[in-house]
Amino acid sequence: MRIAIIGAGNMGSWLVESLCLDYEVGVYDVDRSKLKYFFNSRKFLYFDEIADFTPDLLINAVSLDQTLPLFDEIISYLPEKCIISDITSVKSGLAEYYQKLGRRFVSTHPMFGPTFGNVKDLSDQNAIIISESDEEGKEFFREFYSGLKIKIHDYTFQEHDKTIAYSLSIPFASTMVFAACMKEQEAPGTTFRKHNSIAKGLLSEDDYLLSEILLSPYSLRQVERISVQMEALIEMIRSRDKEKLKEFFAMLRSNIGLES
């Protein structure tokens, strides 16, 4: 199988390095300086070279805001049999786009990401494969993720975005509130440092991605849950209600699977 990967950022680079020993892989990036670090793979400088490569699979690994424009720009250079693929963390609009395009596609989401994931050991990580995707494309990514011991979940486009709204909007919003309340501290404790590290990782992400996660049609309800629980906690603190705090702590431990 010949695989063309567009975008040599963190995820694109990981894909090239993970696939190049088992497949014929080529990579393209508008920033040509990024290409010099790759081995066992072809480097494309122009889309015409991708057309000559005649890929069986094209993986679009550019930033979220550039995903659809990139497809529009490159689609005429791809053979009709080529399966097109995205790895975006937000799938809004993709189902309609693929349907309108009328080409074979596979949409997946490796959920570890470049910021927090340890790409050297992915055995405790997860990936989503969109069930409406082409069968051959799904099988390819199923074998790829399984080979890395990544746990695979099959979701529809809608199920994916509902899941991401829960799994990302709550920690994203909570971390942003933490960052909003931060000030310089000369002797930060371990918990503070851990939260600070998470906040720095999150806020190193692209503004467009953060906005799309929070502005998902399924995110508002999840973020509102934070507000409800914060109001309840504030009232417990204001009234100095130790019994309710004890019940609250028990609920929290139960929610995250800790024994009381």
C-alpha positions in Angstrom: 0.0 0.0 0.0 1.2 3.5 -0.9 0.3 6.1 1.7 0.6 9.9 1.3 0.6 12.0 4.5 -0.1 15.7 4.3 1.2 17.7 7.2 4.4 17.1 9.0 3.4 18.4 12.4 3.5 16.3 15.6 0.7 13.9 14.5 1.8 13.8 10.9 5.4 13.1 11.9 4.3 10.3 14.2 2.2 8.7 11.4 5.2 8.8 9.0 7.5 7.3 11.5 5.0 4.6 12.5 4.0 3.6 9.0 7.2 4.0 6.9 8.7 0.6 7.8 5.7 -1.4 6.8 4.4 0.7 3.8 5.6 2.9 1.0 5.1 6.3 2.6 5.4 9.8 1.2 5.0 13.1 3.1 4.2 16.7 2.1 4.2 19.9 4.1 4.1 23.5 3.0 7.1 24.1 5.3 9.7 22.1 3.4 12.3 22.4 6.2 10.3 19.8 8.1 10.8 17.2 5.5 14.5 16.8 6.0 14.1 14.9 9.2 12.3 11.9 7.7 13.9 8.7 6.6 12.5 5.6 4.8 9.9 7.9 3.2 9.5 10.0 0.1 9.4 13.8 0.4 6.9 15.6 -1.8 7.6 19.2 -2.8 4.6 19.6 -5.1 1.1 18.0 -5.4 2.1 16.8 -8.9 4.6 14.5 -7.2 1.8 13.0 -5.1 -0.2 12.4 -8.3 2.8 10.5 -9.7 3.0 8.5 -6.5 -0.6 7.4 -7.0 -1.4 6.8 -3.3 -3.9 4.2 -2.2 -4.5 6.2 1.0 -4.1 9.9 1.7 -4.0 10.9 5.4 -4.8 14.5 6.0 -2.9 15.5 9.1 -3.0 19.3 8.8 -4.5 21.6 11.4 -8.3 21.4 12.0 -9.1 24.7 10.2 -7.1 23.6 7.1 -8.5 20.1 6.8 -11.4 20.8 4.4 -9.4 23.4 2.3 -6.6 20.9 2.0 -9.0 18.2 0.7 -10.4 20.7 -1.8 -6.9 21.7 -3.0 -5.5 18.2 -3.4 -8.5 16.0 -4.5 -7.9 16.5 -8.2 -4.3 15.1 -7.8 -5.5 11.8 -6.4 -6.5 8.6 -8.2 -10.2 7.7 -8.0 -9.4 4.6 -6.0 -7.5 6.5 -3.3 -9.2 6.5 0.1 -9.0 9.9 1.7 -8.7 10.1 5.5 -8.8 12.7 8.3 -7.7 12.4 12.0 -9.4 15.4 13.3 -10.6 15.7 16.9 -13.8 17.5 15.8 -15.9 16.0 13.1 -18.5 18.7 12.6 -19.4 19.1 8.9 -17.2 16.2 7.8 -20.1 13.7 7.3 -21.8 16.2 4.9 -18.5 17.0 3.2 -17.7 13.4 2.5 -21.2 12.6 1.3 -21.1 15.6 -1.1 -17.6 14.6 -2.3 -18.7 11.0 -3.1 -15.3 9.4 -2.6 -14.2 6.6 -0.4 -13.1 7.9 3.0 -12.1 6.8 6.5 -12.3 9.1 9.5 -10.5 8.3 12.7 -9.4 10.1 15.9 -6.3 9.0 17.8 -7.2 10.5 21.1 -3.8 10.7 22.7 -2.7 13.7 20.7 0.8 15.1 20.5 0.6 17.2 23.6 -0.2 14.7 26.4 0.3 11.3 24.8 3.5 9.2 25.3 3.9 8.0 21.7 6.5 5.5 22.8 3.9 3.5 24.8 0.3 3.8 23.6 -1.1 0.7 25.4 -3.3 2.8 27.6 -4.6 5.1 24.9 -7.7 5.1 22.8 -8.7 5.8 19.2 -12.0 6.2 17.5 -12.9 4.9 14.0 -16.0 6.4 12.4 -18.4 3.6 11.5 -19.7 5.3 8.3 -16.2 5.0 6.8 -15.1 2.8 3.9 -14.6 -0.9 5.1 -11.1 -1.2 3.7 -10.1 2.1 5.3 -11.5 1.0 8.6 -9.7 -2.3 8.4 -6.4 -0.6 7.7 -6.7 1.7 10.8 -8.0 -1.1 12.9 -4.8 -3.2 12.2 -2.6 -0.1 12.6 -4.0 0.9 16.0 -4.2 -2.7 17.2 -0.5 -3.2 16.4 0.2 -0.3 18.8 -2.1 -1.8 21.4 -4.4 1.2 21.2 -7.9 0.5 22.3 -10.4 1.0 19.5 -13.9 2.4 19.6 -16.4 2.5 16.8 -18.7 5.5 16.7 -20.8 7.3 14.2 -19.9 10.9 13.4 -22.6 12.1 15.8 -21.6 9.7 18.6 -18.0 10.9 18.2 -18.7 14.5 18.7 -21.0 13.8 21.7 -18.2 11.7 23.2 -15.6 14.4 22.5 -17.8 17.1 24.0 -17.8 15.0 27.3 -14.2 13.9 27.3 -12.6 17.2 26.2 -14.9 20.1 27.0 -15.1 19.4 30.7 -11.3 19.1 31.3 -10.6 21.9 28.8 -13.0 24.3 30.6 -11.8 23.2 34.0 -8.2 23.8 33.1 -9.0 27.2 31.6 -10.7 28.2 34.8 -7.6 27.1 36.7 -5.4 29.2 34.4 -7.8 32.2 34.7 -7.3 32.1 38.5 -3.6 31.6 38.5 -1.0 34.0 39.8 2.7 33.7 40.4 3.6 31.5 43.3 7.1 31.2 44.7 6.6 27.8 46.4 4.0 25.9 44.4 3.0 22.5 45.7 3.0 19.2 43.7 -0.7 19.4 42.8 -0.3 23.0 41.6 2.7 22.1 39.5 0.8 19.2 37.9 -2.2 21.4 37.1 0.1 24.1 35.8 1.8 21.6 33.5 -1.6 20.5 32.1 -2.6 24.1 31.6 0.5 24.9 29.7 0.1 21.8 27.5 -3.6 22.7 26.8 -2.9 26.3 26.0 -0.1 25.4 23.6 -2.8 24.0 21.3 -4.2 26.1 18.4 -6.9 28.6 19.3 -9.1 27.3 16.5 -9.0 23.8 17.9 -9.8 25.0 21.4 -12.7 27.1 20.1 -14.1 24.3 18.0 -14.1 21.9 21.0 -15.9 24.4 23.2 -18.3 25.6 20.5 -19.4 22.1 19.6 -23.2 21.9 19.8 -22.8 19.2 22.5 -20.3 21.1 24.7 -22.5 23.7 26.4 -24.4 21.2 28.4 -21.2 19.6 29.6 -19.6 22.9 30.6 -22.8 23.9 32.4 -22.4 20.8 34.6 -19.2 22.4 35.9 -21.1 25.5 36.8 -23.7 23.6 38.7 -21.2 21.6 40.7 -19.1 24.7 41.4 -22.2 26.5 42.8 -23.0 23.6 45.0 -19.4 23.5 46.3 -19.3 27.2 46.9 -22.4 27.0 49.0 -20.9 24.1 51.1 -17.8 26.2 51.7 -19.8 29.4 52.5 -22.0 27.5 55.0 -19.0 25.5 56.3 -21.1 22.4 56.0 -18.6 19.5 56.8 -21.3 16.8 56.4 -22.2 17.9 52.9 -18.6 18.2 52.0 -18.0 14.6 53.2 -20.9 13.4 51.1 -19.6 15.4 48.2 -16.1 13.8 48.5 -17.7 10.4 48.6 -19.6 11.1 45.4 -16.4 12.3 43.7 -14.5 9.2 44.7 -17.3 7.0 43.4 -17.5 9.0 40.1 -13.8 8.3 39.4 -13.8 4.7 40.6 -12.1 5.2 44.0 -13.3 3.3 47.1 -14.6 5.6 49.9 
